[in-house]
Each structure stands twice: as C-alpha cells, then as structure tokens.
Amino acid sequence: MADGRVVWVTGAGSGMGRAAAVAAAGGGRRVALSGRRRDALDEVAAAVSAAGGEALVLPLDVTDRAGIDQALAAIRATWGGVDDLVLSAGLNTPRRTWEDQRIDDFESIVATNLTAVAAVVQAAIGDLRRSHGVVVVVSSVAGWSFKPGTGIAYAASKTAVGVLCRDLNVAEWPNGVRATHLCPGDVDTDFLSMRPQVPDAAGREGMLAPEDVARAVLFALDAPPHVRIDELVITPTHLR
C-alpha cells in the first residue's frame, strides 16, 4: 500500500518529524521534507536516501501561506501530488503562565500549532481526496488531557488540533480522507529547550525517543482503508 505514495512531512528537520520522514522512506514512500532550515533538511534527505527512499527538500515556514502553496506546487510538479500528510511542526515558549506570557508569543504558537495545520490541509485537500489520504497531526499529550505547565497557548492550540482532526474525519470520510490526532508524552528532542527548566540527562531518562513516535505515525499511515485511527496517545511508562 505504501509503495510510491507521496508523504509531505512538515517539521521534518529534526526530532519527531525527522524520525517520521526516515521511517516513511523505509516503508517505500517518497518523502517531501519541509522545515525552516535547509541544512537540516539536506541531512534528513540523505538519511531518507540511505533508507531507500526518495526525498524532495522544500524549506518552509509553515505560517507562510504563499510558501505552503509554493511547496505544494513543487510536489505536484515533481511527483504529481500529495497522498498523505505528517504535520509535525510545533512551537512553544518558556514563558507559559499568565504572569509572564506575551501575546505575540501566544499568536505565534497558535499560528504554528493550529492555523498552519489547517492551512496545509486546506491547500492539499483536493490531493487527499484523490489519494484517499491520511493526515497525521503530531500533537501532544497536552492536547488529549490538560497538563498544567505545558503553556496556555500550547495546550489550547494542541487541544484545538484534536477538534480539527475530528471535524476532518466527520466531514471527509465520504471522500476517503482519514485523520489521526497523535498525542505523544515526553519525547527526548531539541524541543525540550523551550521548557522553563531544560531537563538534564537524568531528567530525560525514560522519555520516548523520536523513533517511538515515528512507529506510531507509520501505524496510522499503514492502516487499511476501512480503519481510521482517530486519536493515538503514546506516553513513557513513568508519565503520571
């Protein structure tokens, strides 16, 4: 089923997006890679090739609507269109409380975590209908169950992404489109640098690895057409 399918991964330059891109390539997919840093994407493209896949590097700030359209046009020109989406771009800030948050940070987080997800899906919806595509949104356990300390804007945006996925499933199932709200707990990635207190090596022990989340992404992508993974929560065993 995966052979030759085109998956577009946002946030592909590092962490869970990178791991998902490489895992998807190993499953026989062609992978379009988007993220802000070309040098990081070039490294991921090399890893995709080493895994036996084809890669297309498309630097992109997902909050740039024109950039989304340009990236999608490049995918269509190269491979004919998009079959599936893995939306992994995310943003948070160490300033997470009513006392210290800034509204410009709040707007940037919502723009990245929520609005950009809707914008990419909206741009690609025609392709997804044609391909009976799967959309996997890499969200957070904070989008599944309220977690104090994850940040007001972050938790609100991730919760809203869950609603977006549910609506997409209700509205688009007649067209064969399926969406998964993927909610990982603590993952040992560079994203931890956005915490008020960055965990040390001891604090990271027992966290999920990006590859753990990538396996969950493939589980959703590889589900047969009559199966929809509405929401998938994956957490380290120590999570309380």
Secondary structure, 3 states (H helix, E strand, C coil): CCCCCEEEEECCCCHHHHHHHHHHHHCCCEEEEECCCHHHHHHHHHHHHHCCCEEEECCCCCCCHHHHHHHHHHHHHHHCCCCEEEECCCCCCCCCCCCCCCHHHHHHHHHHHHHHHHHHHHHHHHHHHHHCCEEEEECCHHHCCCCCCCCHHHHHHHHHHHHHHHHHHHHHHHHCCEEEEEEECCECCHHHHHCCCCCCHHHHCCCECHHHHHHHHHHHHCCCCCCCCCEEEECCCCCC
